[in-house]
Amino acid sequence: MTTQVKRNIVIEKEKSLKSLFLRWETLLVILFIVVNIMNASISKNYLNAANLFTAISTFLVKGFIAFPMAYILVLGDIDLSVGSTVALSATMLGVSYNAGLPMGVAVVIALLCGTLCGLINGIILTKFTELASMIVTLGTMTLYRGIAEMILGSQSTGGLQNVTWFYNLYYARIGVVPVIFIVFCVLAIAFGFVLHKTTFGRYLYAIGNSRVVAHYSGIPVQTIRLICFTLVGLVCGISAIYYASWMGTVRFDIATGYELEAISMVVLGGISTAGGKGNFPGTVISIFTIGLLKYGLGLINVNSQTILMIIGAILIIVVTIPNIRVQRSATRLSKTPAKSC
Amino acid sequence: MQSQMKSLAKKMRSSRELSLFLVLAILCVAVQLRNNSFLTSKTINDMLKNYSTTITLSLGMMSVLLIGGIDISVASSLAFSGMCASLMMRDGIYSSTLVMFLVSVGIGLLCGMLVGTVITQGKVLPIIATLGLTNIFRGATYIVSGSRWVSAYQFQSAFKQFAQTNTLSFGLINNLVFITIVCYIAFFVIMKWTRFGRRIYAVGSNPEAAAVSGININAIKFTVYSMAGAFAGLTGAMYTALYASAQSDMGMGMEMDVIAACVIGGVSLNGGQGSVGGVLLGALTMAVIGKALPLIGVSQFWQTAIKGLIILTAIIINVVTQRMMRKNALKEREI
């Protein structure tokens, strides 16, 4: 019995060694290196640390959202309301600061607002488990954006950078390293640790693989979903604070399309939207790959629409390549057609 | 009398379309009480004309949702096909409105076939595939147009007149509304009485069972996504005819409206459930809300929030009624 198990493990290891070059993470690392070589050959100043960190800071603001989004996708859910949550939280921050509250209170209000948005998503989804998260968050996406629009109308709320410490949230640096980069790394390690090294993280994979089985094995499925959706809201609040610190003014239509970018980052990182698959380092690599690719294309004056096109194409190609390989090896092994997805 | 009431109440609970129709009727009456210019033939005509694009596009989305997929690239393929067809008309390659519509449908069909190929051959999840292709189609629209508009003066005058006249139905109703009605009738027949339509439902409700019973699932999926693309192409032509201009950002965010219309109309996102009548009522509800809010004096800045609230309420009420229906069905069995 034990020998059998051992043999199986050995075979699996050999297989994974063989397919190392077609593995997702390997593809991703190659892509990352290619992007960097390309950028460095375009501009001599690219590898200057100060410049590089300036470029990185801009996409870290939305990069945060990819962390809890990875949890949500591992669960087999999806959250389309993140962009609107960022907009609403930033709006609340700006409005409460300009109403005379101290900046510290405004920041707390933004965090609470984000958390509340996430909590509402979570409560609706766990009370009505028949509903798909896609359609509920589609509704709240419109609702949160609409509330921000109700509050601000066509105006903007500014003057946020007058508070020095708030300005420093985004712009402060320790040596050449921006503080936001350090915060990003700390959060990345924390999120990665929880996903891969704790019971909570294993629960996420279990739920993503089969919600019913997880439920019958005594995992509090709905509580965990509620926690994850609330976590997304909280991180959106953090992202909103950084956005406000970065830009200094807030309009209701900021952060549109963040949901698609965050999902692209996570999916490119190898986490399947079907749930239960993928790992966290892939997500972190793909945040940098997408961000630096955009920056490099911007350097050679590619317009933003073409950049979108290229990212869309990369997303599809990267997702398709491993699928084609699986399909081929499956037909070779069993002579039966691969199951459709 | 009482038994009649009871059976009516039972019918209401069991028929989604009927309850949705009642909600729509109550909505219309409520709006009419606030502003009596709502239920006039002019307002209704305007409403149907302006929302004919959303109402028609809902059909394509419905068929995709029925097989358990989703297509969020429809709005971008709408823009791409509408833009390409308009550019060719501007450059004088053709001048006939009919050819313009056919070209737009053709380009939309090609977009849909690309979506179908990626999903069936690449085995990519529909939401990811269409997410990527949304970016690609939208980017392609900006590139072919060079980020410029095709303005009204660059169109043939016959084309500009098309959306304002009643020629197709010999003076009965607006041309765009007529196209929408024809699409709905055709789709109703296809879904209800053809082998293809029933196969779509079969694939959606249980793919494994459908495959075992000899249905080529990939072929059905491919056809359905192509069909959704063709509808997007048709809607693209209607959109340009309606506004007599083509812009690169046209139809932005329309996929959300269309999905909302389908869900309000009772189409299940898990596939296999939903009817053409329900989708029509769902799309009309969206149109009435969109038209009525400004009429009853709601500030333009409040409209997005109210729309979101209505979508949420609709889907939650949907679940609650379904739970009640299931409970009632169990109760009846006990007796």
Interface residues (C-beta under 8 A of the other chain):
Chain A: I78 I124 F128 E130 L131 A132 M134 I135 V136 L138 G139 T140 M141 T142 L143 Y144 R145 G146 I147 E149 M150 G153 S154 L260 I263 S264 V267 S272 T273 A274 N303 Q305 T306 I307 L308 M309 I310 I311 G312 A313 L315 I316 V319 T320 N323 I324 V326 Q327 A338 S340 C341
Chain B: I70 V118 T120 G122 K123 V124 L125 I127 I128 A129 L131 G132 L133 T134 N135 I136 R138 G139 A140 Y142 I143 S147 P207 A211 I217 N218 K221 S248 M256 I259 A260 V263 L269 N270 F301 W302 Q303 T304 A305 I306 K307 G308 L309 I311 L312 I315 I316 V319 Q322
